[in-house]
């Protein structure tokens, strides 16, 4: 269940009224790899297998998108850590993200916390291809139409993936922006469709971590409703990601790799 009703007291000027408010659920999910604790992530329950599969890929713990792995979800209690997920991965196939990691905490507000250093950048996306930014308005409209939890509570984020034809492939919601992205990536991996995704849209702002997730998923275009951080732009430039911010109605601002943009003859090229 992604939402719950809570009793509240609403104030309007000098008057007040009692009402029920619908809130987005935030609960803990413990992730284990081969029986050993990896992380506790705060998320909205639902699509936990997709979340974990995307997290493993985004954090370079298990990089393969073709090989299936066993993911077992076990409910433990109704308080504290309510759900535990154990992933079985051959030791020889665990990536650098696992070998170099300690147990860390992923909170809904800021993503992975407790890491002692930024992720190492390896490679660069192919900067070829083209993208028409006029498609962004319709993409965000499609994503917004699927934000059922947000319409009820106003407290969730969303991410969506689109193919080269601009067709919607997947939409996921979560109390955390980064979790919504991982759920989308995980769902596409499980459906063997990740290679077809060329655009990912997100509600809210963009941190460097979300740029890294798009890069690891080989999704060349990332677009957000709000602002990117300075580090997000720096990473997008270096990794070959075309990054858009402030995508609202027919407006959008591109911060990196504008060479992909169709009919941008009046636009100064930026990295």
Secondary structure, 3 states (H helix, E strand, C coil): CCEEEEEEEEEECCEEEEEEEEEECCEEEEEEECCEEEEEEEECCCCHHHHHHHHHHHCCCCCCCCCCCEEEEEECCCCCEEEEEEEECCHHHCCHHHHCCCCEEEECCCEEECCCCCCCCCCCCCCCCCECHHHHHHHHHHHHHCCHHHHHHCCCEEEEEECCCCCEEEEEEECCHHHHHHHHHHHHHHCCCHHHCCEEEECCCECHHHHHHHHHCCCCEEEECCCECHHHHHHHHHHCCEEEEEEECCEEEECCCHHHECCCCCCCCCC
